[in-house]
Amino acid sequence: MSDRVQLKVYYFGQILLQTSEGVKFICDNPLDVVIPFIISFEELKGLICEKIDSERAKKISCVLYRYPLPVFGRFVQFQTRYVTDEASMQEMFPMYIENRAQISFIELYVEFEQSETDRNILREDYNSDSEEEFESNYECVGADGVEAHGDGTMDPDVTEVADALANDMPFAEPSFMRVLDLEAMHVPEYPEYMTAEVPIVADGEFAVGMEFSSREAVIKAIKEYSIRRSVDYRVYESEPLTFYAKCTQYGSGCDWLIRTIAEAIKSLVEADPSLKVKSVIAEVQSKFNYTVSYRKAWLAKQRAVEKIFGGWEASYEALPIWFEAMCHKEPSAVVHFETMPAYQGDDLVSHIRVLHRVFWSYYPCIKAFRHCKPFVQVDGTHLYGKYKGCLLVAVSQDGNNNIVPIAFAIVEGETSDAWHFFLSNLRQHVVTRDGVGLISDRHESINAAVERSNGAWSPPRAFHMFCIRHIESNFLQKFKAPYLQKLVVSIGYSRTVREYEVRYQRLRERGEAYTNWLNRIPREQYALAFDGGYRWGHMTTNLVECINSVLKGARNLPITALVKATFYRLNELFTRKRAEAEARINAGHVFSEVVASKLHANQLASGNIQVSCFDRQNEVFEVREMPSGLEFAVDLRGLRCDCGEFQRLDWKLYVHDVYKMDQVRRVYRARFRPLGNPTTWPAYNGPRYVPNPYLRRVSKGRPRMTRFLNEMDTRMLRRPRRCTLCGAEGHSRSRCRRSAGTNANGDAQ
């Protein structure tokens, strides 16, 4: 195997955080360079500065490494980690070797120390045309296509709740739920889809794809339709080969166009509910040579979602029925509902309950955590359906660095009560052992829930720690000092007390206000040197954020469809990983691929040590470490070394059991059980569930962006600012000297 590796270095560009493949580096002219594995960190930085050869590339202040993270089987999401010293750089190489089948080179992004002019960064206004923002604030449309207006304070009308047993759509399993494909969640904007013939419907409605023998037959069908439906139409074009007519109510309540588009894209939405609205517009354009508005295309997509996955109200009623069937097949699964009473006017309706929250964890996930690394990452993500809400997720990791989701909850929002509901159920039913780590962001509601846990999530039973990326973001939001945020991160990544103290002092020299702010956070909650090993090396919540990305396509589905998507995708994950573990054990491997890759990388890194033999018979040698140049005398027979730390060890005795293949196999040993046909399920005798009417989205029109982006969304690593007046870099038009001169001349005139 080669002892050299190719680097692709990005600079003066951007880091995109939310792409289909996770984090992505971009710049105009990335640098390609080949380096040996034994290169030092300082030598690497010097080589990069020399190769770039720019006035602005004097000294590197930050290096980020882009690496793949397995998500749901063989699919990956790319994440980043900081390279701050020799130790973190030497960890980069085994990660590359481990994933060499997927990446052929190492990708780095470097940032250089900024001048004073570059530090005066002004935040720009942000206008969003994102589909995600549109879907989170959409206009409600009733079953008849008429807009539903309201102020969001309606009472639940229990008499209009659909009968779930009469509608078997919520219990269907579209192919989307069973396809474990991360890339399918992010389709291209303009894919070329196969056109499918739409059959003629039997209820007298027009449908895309209907064929007529002649132009006269088309006109006759339209006349008969207008008489039968009591609607008028207007002829816009009548040619031998073309007849174009439009309903007179088109645009003011008639939704025939929306229903037509919904029928045309039904197969596409079934395969991928995250289908972008732009792709719907392109599909309509290619099929009908007609450009539909964004709003109508979005409404058509929602209509198709309801046709495939069932209506939102019916889905709420179907949810307890599906959960009861699942628990009947697997009694050890955990489902916990919290409901509220339903009223018809001022009268209590006893047989109907309003769904408030639901927690669930499948039995294979509960069993899996017993053999995973003893830490949990938690995070919440918004739902984009007809009703507002949040999906809370908890994940862990097996000994081969695969993400293992262990519990879910749907709640009204990220409130203190909602997090207390989730964390208390998680602790009671899933994370039952002590000495575990809990990693989250610094959301006040999470901190409050931990404090209310009566010690369940506090030392010595558990250790709550924070994501360093969120601390970095909080620091930037507080001080507006982007040139210091990397130093804050490096303090968190300090592996020894000495490293921590040196970097902490550097921050203090910049201003005591910075360290005073940092002192408000217990260092055990953000620094590796003081975490007691409960982080297992994880400084961020990237694992759970990857799962949120994978579930993005399911977050705009009715509630039962979303829950079933977690069931079938986790079954696919466990089936695949179980087979992979069995195959590795049958091949004679004792340790996971992660351990094997790190051992191989350490062997390559041992080239940093020069050994000179002085007495081979008595096994006396001199060892010289590179590039530090430190020399030590080693007596193998006498078990002595000048460093004072000589040990003759069997490294296998010091590998944690979680990294052994037998333990990895146990993670996926429990199996999901198929639910079978709904007609075979036991009769459900519980109350009917309805959604909370106060969570229904009623805001009208395409909304403005209400979220202020911070460095968690778009990093401030971008090209230097260029003046539009003089063309020079390093300042804006408002700070241009030429602008000052122009204004002075104007005043003189």
C-alpha positions, 0 to 999 in steps of 0.5 A: 500500500502506498505511503502517500496520499493526495490532498485537495485543498479548498481556500477563499471559497465556501463551505455548504452545510446543507447539501444532498451529501452533507457538508461540501467544500467549493472554491474556484481553483482547489489545490492538488498536492501529494503528501506522505503520511509522516508529514507533520502538521506544521510542515503541512501548513507551510506546504499549503501556503507555499503552493497557494502563493498569495498575499492573503495566504500568509498564515493558516488559522484554521484547517477543516477535514471533510470525511464521510459518515455512514448513515443507514447502511452503505450510504454516507453524509459528509461532515467536517472536523477541525485539524488543530495539531499533530494528534488530530492530523494523525487521526485524519489518516486512519479515517481516510484509509477506512473510507478509501473505497468511497473517497480517493483523496483527502479534502481540506478547507483552509482559512487564513488569518484575516486582516483588520479590513477583512474582519469588518464583516457586515451581515447581508439581508437574506431572502429565501426561496427555499421549498422548505421554508414555503412548506413550513408556512403553507396555505390550507386548502380543503378537500374541495380545493377551497382555501381554508381561512382562519386565525388559528383559534378554531375549536376541534370539530369532532363531527368531521373527523374521518373514519380511519377504519373506512379509509385503508389508505393510512395503512398502505406501505408505499415504496418510499417507506422501504427504500433505504436510499439517502440520495433518493431524499434529494432528487435533482431539480430537473429530472427526466421522469418516465411518462406514464399513461393515465387511465380514463377515470370512470366518474366522468372526470377528465384525466391527463392521457385521455384519447379521443377519436377526433376533434369533434369528439373532444368538443362533444365530451366537453359540452356533456361535461359542462351540462352534467357539472353545471359549469361554463367554459370559454373557448380560447383557440379552435384549430383543426388540430387544437382545441383550447378551452378553460373553465370560467371559474378557473383561478377562483375556486376551480381546482381541476388543474391541481387535481390533474397535476396531482394525478400526473405526478402521483407515481413520482411522489410515491417514490419520493415524497421530498420531490421538489416543487421545481421538479413538479414544475419541470415535469408539467412543462415537459408533459403539457408544455405549460408553466404552472405557478409555484403555488399550484404545483405545491398544492398539487404535490400536497394533493398527491401526498394525501392520495398516496399516504392518506389525509392528515386527520385520518392519519391521526385517527389511524395512529393508535390503531397502527401502534396497537397492531405493532405492539401486538406483534412485539409486546416489548416495544414502547409507545407512550401517548399524552392526550388532551380532552376534546370539546364540541363547543362547551361539551366534553366528547368522551370518546375522542382525544386530542393527540398532544405527544407520542413517544415510541421505541422499537424493541430491536432498538431497545436491545441494540443500545445495550451493545452500543457505545454508552452515549446518546445524542438528541436533537429536534427537527420541525415537521412540515405537514398540515400541522406544526410539530417537532420530531425528537430523535435519539441516536447512538453508535455501534463499534463500527461507527454506524449510527443507530437510532434508538427512540423517537417522539412527536411533540408540539415543539421544543418546549421544556415540557416536551423535552422532559416527556422525551428524556424521561421516557428515553431514560425509563425505557431505553437508556436504562444503564448508568454512566452514559453520556448525553450530548445535545445543543445548549437549548434552554428547554433541554437544560431545564428538562435535564434539571427536572429529571431528579438526577436521571440525567445528572452525575453519576448516573449520566453526564450531560455535555454540549455540542461544540459547534453550538457553543461556537455559534453562541460565541459568535452571536454574542461577540461578533468575533469570527476570527476567535471562534476557531480558537474557542473550538480548539479549546474544546478539542484540547485532549490534555489539561496542558493544551487546554490551559495554553489555548485558554490563555490565548483567548484570555489575552484577546480579552477577559470578556471572552473567557468570562463568557466561556467560564459560565459553561462548566468545562466538563461539558465542552472540553475533551480534556475534562469530559471523563471519556463519556463523549467517546470522542464526539464533540458535536451532534452530527450523528443525530443531525444526519438522521434528521437529514435522512428523514427530511422527505418524511417530515412533510407526510401525515403522522402515521406515514412518518412513523411507518417510515421509521419502522420500515427503514430501521428494519432495512438498516438492521437487516443489512448491518446484521448480514454485514456483521455475520459476513465479517465474523465468518471471514475470521475477523475479531475486531470491527473495520474501524479498529483494523483501519486505525491499527493499519494507520498507526503502523504507517504513522510509525514511520515518524520514529527512527530506531538505531540498534546499539546491542541487538543481543541484549535488545538495547535501542535508541529511539528518535521521534520525528519531527520533535527530535527527542531521543530515548534509550530503550531496553526491551529485555530490562523493560526500561525506557528513558521516557518512563512509560515503557510497557510491554503490552498486548494491545488486544487487551485494551480494546473495548468490547464494543469494538469486537465483532461479536458485540457489533453483531449483538447490536442488530440481533433482534429482528423487526416483525412484519405486521401483516394485513390490517384485516388480521389486526386485533380490534381497536377499542380505544378512543379516536385521536384527532390533531390539535387544531391550534397547531394547524397552519393557516398563514396564507401566501409564500412567507418571508424568511423568519429565521436569522441564519448564523454560522451553523447554516452558512459558514463565514468562510467565503471569498474576500469582499470585492468592491463594486466601485473600484473592483479591489478586494478587501472592502465594500462600496460603502468603504471605498476611498473612491466613493468618498472622493466622488461624494466630495466632488458632488458636494463641491458642485 
